[in-house]
Structure formats: structure tokens, C-alpha cells
Amino acid sequence: MRLEFDWVDAFTSQPFGGNGCAVVHGGAVLSDETCMGYVRETSLVECTFTGPSDVADLRVKYYLASREIPFAGHPTIATVAALRHRGMIGDGPLRLETGAGIVAVEVVGDLITMTQVAPTFGPEIPPHLVAAIGGITPEEIISPPQIVSTGLPFCITVLRDRAALDRLQFDPSALGAYAASLGHQSIDIMEPYWITLEGATSAGDTYARLLLAPPSPPEDPFTGSATGAAASYLWARGLLAGPSYVAEQGHGMGRPGQARVTVLGPRDAITGVEVSGQGCVIMSGDVFLPHTGTNA
């Protein structure tokens, strides 16, 4: 099956920054196996596959190398940037059908703003379980780690400084113990999202990392869905002076990315999170993929 694709670096205006995503136009009809195989072929963290929607302007399916996920942030920015690059959309509102519900998007020139859904706050996790995953001490975590989702759940973990963030080293056995504590049989879950309240540059207010388990690459350059979850956590817990800030990620990988973030609603009644960024198309072409079945 011949389909068109765009390879987009999201949360950056420059090639080879931010986080890459291949957008396969019309690929929502492909089987799960084909979509996951395509992600593995690209060596990217995630890819998207689009199709028509009965309830929104477009349907977007999101895949890791190991499974489909309901929503992801940097692939949403990448998908919209690809649509704009092809002249399929212009400035204005756009509604995307995702596995996490309808995601509202606003396009103004090169800036793409997605409004992630209202957060769901899950259980707090014992600091020692989370610290072990990154090879740090529990004392370097300054606020209770907690599962938070604005479409995709992450364990938001606030570290005391950049030094602790830079020292993180992924321990898959510790991720197994963490997963078991949550009732999961495998480590194929979203890993902890580590964040500190200082930017990677003078322009940033936070800096974060996401270390990944195989078969994904070792680290995610920029995590837009976790940015929304972290913003909700920081705002709800009084760790932000105001609802708007600049989030940074990827600098330690040589892939700097930046997002503008605004939490909507009061600290005790958040209604959503606006996450804004740019996308840079670096490659376009055709892919030839087996059409072995139709995804519902």
C-alpha cells in the first residue's frame, strides 16, 4: 500500500532539534502490527497515522514501537505541522479525534497550540520506587511522585536540581518493581517523567527528561503529553507562581526543544492545558506498507 509521509521535528523551528515524528497520511487503516513495525523501522519514539473522522476534522492514531497509545503531544504538533506543510489546513481551529477524546488545536502561523484534556490525578508513588528507576536517592525528589494524565499517564517526579536530572541512569529492573506495584505484568508502561524547576537555558522555567525502556530509543527528546501532565501537577501543588511558563527538554541530547504552556482554570479545578510549539518538516516522501487489515 503506497502512502505519503512527512518527517517532522516537533517543538523546534530548526532541523534536528526537538522530537522527530513520521506522519503517515491515510495510514489509520493499517494494522497494529504494520504501524508498530513502521515505528521500529524509523527508530523514532512515536509515529502517527491519520484518517477521516465522523466526529472531528481528522482522526489521529499514535503508535510506539510496542503498542498503540491513546494520545501523544509531540506527534500532535508534528501531525498538524505536516498538514500545514501540505496546504491541507491554514490558520485557525482544528479538531482531532484521538484515543483520549477530541483534542482542540489552534494554528497561528508557525505556532501550533493543542489544548490537552483536563488532568486525571492518580495515586502517589513511594519515592524510593521511583528514585531507583533513575539511579538517584529518594532525597533528591522534592515533591511526592504522582501518576497524572492529560491523555497519557506519567509519574510526575520533581527533582531538586539540574545535577540530579543530569545524573539519571535508567534501571529496567527497578522499572519492573515500579510496574508491579501498580499491578502491571510488564514494563511496557509510560516511564517516570523527571522535571526540575529551572530551565536548560535562560529562556526556560522547567527542564525535563524521559528515559525509555526497550524497544523504544533510550530517551525521548521532548514529551508533549507529559508536559501537560507535569504542568497540571505543578500548578495544582503550588509549585508554579503563575499558570504560564516555558518548558524545555532535549538539550542534554543535543536536540533542544521548547514549549509554551498555560494551565487553564484554578489550582483545584483545572479544565485543560494549552501546550504550544512549532514543527519543522525535514523529509517527505512515499512509504510502501503491507495493508494486512483495517483498524477499527
PyMOL commands that set and color helices and strands:
alter all, ss='L'
color gray80, all
select helices_A, chain A and resi 27-29+32-42+73-85+127-134+138-140+162-167+172-181+224-236+251-253
alter helices_A, ss='H'
color red, helices_A
select strands_A, chain A and resi 2-10+19-25+47-51+58-63+68-69+92-98+101-108+111-116+120-124+146-149+153-159+193-196+206-211+219-220+244-249+257-264+272-277+279-288
alter strands_A, ss='S'
color yellow, strands_A
deselect
rebuild
show_as cartoon
